[in-house]
Amino acid sequence: MPLIGAESLFDTIGREVNKIFEENKNAVVRVRIEHRNGGESFCSGFFISSEGVLVTAPDSQLTDSLFYVDYNAQWHLAKVIGIDERSGVAVLQVEEGPKPFPFLKLAYGQEIPTGTPVVGIGYPYNLPACPSFGLVVGKDCEYLNHFFPTTHYRINTKVNPGQIGGPLINSKGLVVGMITMSLKEEEWSYALPSKAIRKVVDDTIRYGKVRYGWVGVAVTKIGREETSGKVVVARLFPNTPVSGSGLREGDIVVSINGKKITSLSDVMDASFFVSVGQKIPVKVLRDGKPIQFEFLVGERPIDTPSGSTILPNNPDELKKNWSQSLPVSTSPMTAPVEKTNNTH
């Protein structure tokens, strides 16, 4: 039993959560989205620069939508810098209001281990901003056969409508992720890691969109995940950087750009963070012998089917879903020399 007068563990946690909340809440805002059909929805967001650039994660169709940000007790029409439907991130900017804007720093470049405590800040329903507390309890690239574009943090905290788009902050006051999904049937949420947020923001500001890398390979998993399963090349798309390279279907993928490949999520992560115009080494095994390739990363064609990086490992599903030729962009696949200013 704790000594009388001694601070309990719960008191300590509560004090730390409240401290993080008070120090960072002014940089978190409520976002109102006015849709083309006349409806509206709400989410949270947070500033990432003193110039009023902010990120949010709206969970609805955004074509021709207007974004308003509640900042300094006033609604401001936000400029849309870009919306990336694949990651679910919208990058906005508030150009009017008292400057400099309060902003949060992203903890990109740091690996967040499972068990890390985090504090979320958001606006549930029509209520004021409030904190939530939880732990990073997993790292998933798939949920119920739905593949995320890169590994997401699973947080053992259920968030309410309106809190999507809010930041997850660590004990150092740095943003480690942004809530992008809340599951009604489960007592947890998913968050996009800060490293991925930074890529989306950097690309969007520089190019007006996220330039996803693409070499034209689809992979699948042979064997169970918890056993000695292999990630193998399942499909080579025509008119892509791998065309005529010598890479073959059935090759076992060992590493991509120096990252060891042991699961499908490793492939998704490696693909997400490569830059268009970058040359990447790919190591495979064929008949037990290692073979090294190098590919110039092109930009993923906009008509490439969603999820085409990962194919089902069930032969019947593979045959049913991928027997037809897939549409391939007719634009040249030769990538420009320039690279994004990645700091990861």
DARA-V140990 format. One record per run of one state. SS is the DSSP state (helix for helix, strand for strand, loop for the rest). FROM is the first residue (numbers start at 1). TO is the last residue. Records with the same first field share a line. If there is no record, write none. Layout:
SS = FROM-TO / FROM-TO
//
This chain:
loop = 1-8 / 35-39 / 48-52 / 57-65 / 72-73 / 78-78 / 85-88 / 94-105 / 107-116 / 123-129 / 144-145 / 156-166 / 170-174 / 183-188 / 208-212 / 215-216 / 223-229 / 237-251 / 257-258 / 261-263 / 274-278 / 287-288 / 297-297 / 300-309 / 311-314 / 323-344
helix = 9-27 / 194-207 / 264-273 / 315-322
strand = 28-34 / 40-47 / 53-56 / 66-71 / 74-77 / 79-84 / 89-93 / 106-106 / 117-122 / 130-143 / 146-155 / 167-169 / 175-182 / 189-193 / 213-214 / 217-222 / 230-236 / 252-256 / 259-260 / 279-286 / 289-296 / 298-299 / 310-310
//
